């Protein structure tokens, strides 16, 4: 069950939780406490880790929520973050600096600290996604994959985060059979919350970093793939239901790769794109 303090904070954000409705784990685990003007306390929780380290997208979503709440609960349009040090479970503080309040677009920067150490620095543009309008055209199309209902639930969970995120790989699963490179540089998967919560705009900041790194398929014995920098750009609010994600890496040069991510909602609309700079660490 969600806590009364978390419920009150979310009610202040303008989103309504009806009587008897449970707060999803992601929403509860990214709830913030105001500790000053545009200063927020977070608590990094279990359930979102890759190994011992909280997922970088989960931490970015906490930073993104702090910016949103400092900007009267605007939606992220584009956020770019640099990861200076790995985070850990426990308390963190986010300081937000409002840079400009425009009519359609607002700008801010944020810094996340743990135990006095700067962990993440981000710059962002926020807006009201419901009010976006203008010309539309894209040469990008959703991946051609079987429907979500035809993909079985994975029989085992390898990582802690798999107990929270229902991930159903529809392209690239052959890699996990023998851990040998396939040279495809691509994974495609459906994802949704295990607890059934709907995916909101802030959540997309996390899902932009939720796919297995495609660099796994490029060279053998890949171990840790830490994110150095990540950008997530939103194009709209996702419809209820599972999202479809495609992650691709086109180059791996001297241990550095890029990862491009597309996120499509249940209506087949592109709702977010992202790019990361990542280092590829070998286990050998």
C-alpha positions in Angstrom: 0.0 0.0 0.0 1.1 3.6 -0.6 1.9 5.8 2.4 -0.3 8.7 3.3 2.7 11.1 2.9 3.3 9.8 -0.6 -0.4 10.2 -1.4 -0.5 13.8 -0.2 2.5 14.7 -2.2 1.0 13.2 -5.3 -2.3 14.9 -4.7 -0.4 18.2 -4.6 1.0 17.4 -8.0 -2.4 17.6 -9.6 -2.8 13.9 -10.3 -5.8 12.3 -8.6 -5.6 9.0 -6.7 -9.2 7.7 -6.2 -10.3 5.9 -3.0 -9.1 2.3 -3.0 -6.6 2.8 -5.9 -3.0 1.7 -5.1 -0.1 3.8 -6.1 2.2 1.9 -8.4 5.7 0.9 -7.2 7.4 3.3 -9.6 5.4 6.2 -8.5 5.9 5.4 -4.9 9.6 4.8 -5.3 10.1 8.2 -7.1 8.1 10.3 -4.6 9.9 13.4 -3.4 9.8 15.4 -0.2 10.3 19.1 -0.5 13.2 20.3 1.8 13.5 23.9 0.5 12.9 26.0 -2.5 13.3 23.7 -5.5 15.2 21.3 -3.3 13.9 17.7 -2.9 14.7 14.6 -0.9 14.4 11.2 -2.6 14.9 7.7 -1.5 16.4 5.2 -4.0 14.6 1.9 -3.4 15.1 -1.7 -4.1 13.4 -3.2 -7.2 15.2 -1.0 -9.8 18.8 -2.2 -9.7 21.0 -3.8 -12.3 23.3 -5.8 -10.0 24.0 -3.6 -7.0 23.5 -0.3 -8.8 20.1 1.5 -9.3 19.2 1.7 -13.0 20.4 5.0 -14.5 17.0 5.6 -16.0 15.2 5.1 -12.7 17.6 7.7 -11.1 17.0 10.0 -14.1 13.3 9.7 -13.6 13.7 10.9 -10.0 15.7 13.9 -11.3 13.1 14.5 -13.9 10.3 14.4 -11.4 12.1 17.0 -9.2 12.4 19.3 -12.2 8.7 18.7 -13.1 7.6 19.6 -9.6 9.8 22.7 -9.6 8.1 23.8 -12.8 4.5 23.4 -11.7 4.4 19.8 -12.9 5.2 20.4 -16.5 6.1 17.4 -18.8 9.7 16.6 -19.9 10.3 17.5 -23.5 14.1 16.8 -23.5 16.5 15.9 -20.7 20.2 15.3 -21.0 22.2 13.9 -18.1 25.8 13.1 -17.3 26.5 10.3 -14.8 29.5 11.3 -12.7 29.4 8.4 -10.2 27.2 5.4 -9.6 24.4 5.9 -7.2 23.3 3.6 -4.3 20.2 2.7 -2.4 19.1 5.3 0.2 18.6 9.0 0.5 19.5 11.5 -2.2 19.0 15.2 -2.7 18.1 17.0 -5.9 18.7 20.7 -6.3 16.9 22.3 -9.3 17.8 25.6 -10.8 15.1 27.2 -13.0 16.8 28.8 -16.0 13.9 30.3 -17.9 10.1 30.2 -17.7 8.7 30.6 -21.3 5.1 30.5 -22.5 5.5 27.1 -24.2 8.9 25.8 -23.0 10.6 26.0 -19.6 14.2 25.3 -18.9 16.0 24.0 -15.8 19.1 22.2 -14.6 19.4 19.8 -11.7 22.0 18.1 -9.6 21.6 14.9 -7.6 23.8 14.3 -4.6 24.3 11.4 -2.2 26.3 11.8 1.0 27.5 15.1 -0.3 28.9 13.7 -3.6 27.6 15.0 -6.9 26.3 11.9 -8.8 24.2 13.3 -11.7 23.9 16.6 -13.5 21.1 17.3 -15.9 19.8 20.0 -18.2 16.2 19.9 -19.4 13.4 21.6 -21.4 9.8 21.0 -20.2 6.4 21.7 -21.7 2.8 20.7 -21.7 2.6 17.7 -24.0 -1.1 18.0 -24.3 -0.7 21.4 -25.9 2.0 20.5 -28.5 0.8 21.2 -32.0 2.4 21.7 -35.4 3.4 19.7 -38.5 3.9 16.0 -38.2 5.8 13.6 -40.4 8.2 10.7 -39.7 10.0 8.1 -41.8 10.3 5.9 -38.6 7.9 3.1 -38.2 7.2 0.7 -35.4 9.1 -2.6 -35.4 7.2 -5.4 -37.2 6.7 -7.8 -34.3 4.0 -10.2 -33.1 1.3 -8.8 -30.8 2.0 -8.5 -27.1 -0.5 -11.2 -26.2 1.3 -13.8 -28.2 4.6 -13.3 -26.3 4.9 -15.5 -23.2 6.0 -14.2 -19.8 9.7 -15.0 -19.2 10.1 -18.1 -17.1 12.9 -16.7 -15.0 14.1 -13.4 -13.7 17.8 -12.8 -13.9 18.0 -9.3 -12.4 16.2 -7.6 -9.6 14.6 -5.2 -12.0 12.9 -8.1 -13.8 10.7 -8.5 -10.7 9.4 -5.0 -11.3 9.4 -4.7 -15.1 7.7 -7.3 -17.3 10.2 -7.5 -20.2 9.3 -9.7 -23.2 12.0 -9.8 -25.8 10.7 -10.3 -29.3 14.0 -9.8 -31.2 17.5 -10.7 -30.0 16.4 -13.4 -27.5 18.7 -15.9 -29.2 21.7 -14.1 -27.7 20.6 -15.1 -24.2 20.6 -18.8 -25.1 24.4 -19.1 -25.4 25.7 -15.6 -24.7 27.5 -15.5 -28.0 27.6 -12.3 -30.2 25.0 -12.3 -33.0 26.4 -9.0 -34.6 22.9 -7.6 -34.8 23.4 -4.6 -32.5 19.6 -4.7 -31.7 17.1 -5.7 -29.1 13.3 -5.3 -29.4 11.0 -5.9 -26.4 7.6 -5.2 -25.0 7.7 -3.8 -21.5 5.1 -3.0 -18.8 5.0 -2.8 -15.0 4.5 -6.1 -13.2 2.0 -4.3 -10.9 -0.1 -3.2 -13.8 0.4 0.6 -13.3 0.0 2.8 -16.4 3.2 4.3 -17.9 3.3 8.1 -17.6 5.6 10.7 -19.2 8.1 10.8 -16.3 8.3 7.0 -16.5 9.6 7.2 -20.1 12.8 8.7 -18.7 13.4 5.4 -17.0 12.3 3.2 -19.9 14.8 4.9 -22.2 17.4 3.0 -20.2 15.6 -0.2 -19.5 16.6 -2.4 -22.5 19.5 -4.8 -22.5 22.5 -3.1 -24.1 22.7 -4.0 -27.8 26.5 -4.0 -27.4 26.1 -7.5 -25.9 25.5 -8.7 -29.4 28.6 -7.1 -30.9 31.6 -8.6 -29.0 32.0 -11.5 -26.6 32.4 -11.4 -22.8 30.7 -8.1 -22.3 30.3 -7.4 -18.6 29.3 -3.9 -17.3 28.1 -1.3 -19.7 28.0 2.0 -17.7 26.2 5.0 -19.0 28.3 8.2 -19.3 25.6 10.4 -20.8 22.0 10.0 -21.7 19.3 12.1 -23.5 15.6 11.3 -23.6 13.2 13.2 -25.7 9.4 12.9 -25.4 7.0 13.2 -28.3 3.7 12.5 -26.5 2.0 10.9 -23.5 1.8 7.1 -23.8 -1.6 5.4 -24.1 -2.4 2.8 -21.5 -0.9 -0.6 -22.1 2.5 -2.1 -22.8 5.2 -0.2 -24.7 7.3 -1.5 -27.5 11.0 -0.6 -27.3 13.8 -0.9 -29.9 17.4 -0.4 -28.8 20.2 -0.3 -31.3 24.0 0.2 -31.3 25.6 0.9 -34.6 29.2 1.3 -33.5 31.6 0.0 -30.8 35.0 1.7 -31.0 37.7 1.5 -28.4 35.2 0.4 -25.8 32.7 3.2 -26.4 29.3 2.7 -28.0 26.1 4.7 -28.6 22.7 3.2 -27.9 19.6 4.6 -29.7 16.2 3.8 -28.2 12.7 4.2 -29.7 9.6 3.8 -27.5 6.2 3.1 -29.1 2.9 3.1 -27.1 0.1 0.6 -27.3 -1.6 2.7 -30.1 1.6 2.4 -32.2 2.5 6.1 -31.6 6.2 7.1 -31.1 6.2 8.6 -27.6 10.0 8.9 -26.9 13.4 8.6 -28.4 16.7 8.4 -26.6 20.5 8.2 -27.1 23.2 7.2 -24.7 27.0 7.2 -24.6 28.2 4.0 -22.9 31.4 2.3 -22.1 31.7 -1.4 -22.7 33.6 -3.3 -20.0 34.8 -6.8 -20.8 34.7 -9.7 -18.3 37.9 -11.1 -19.7 
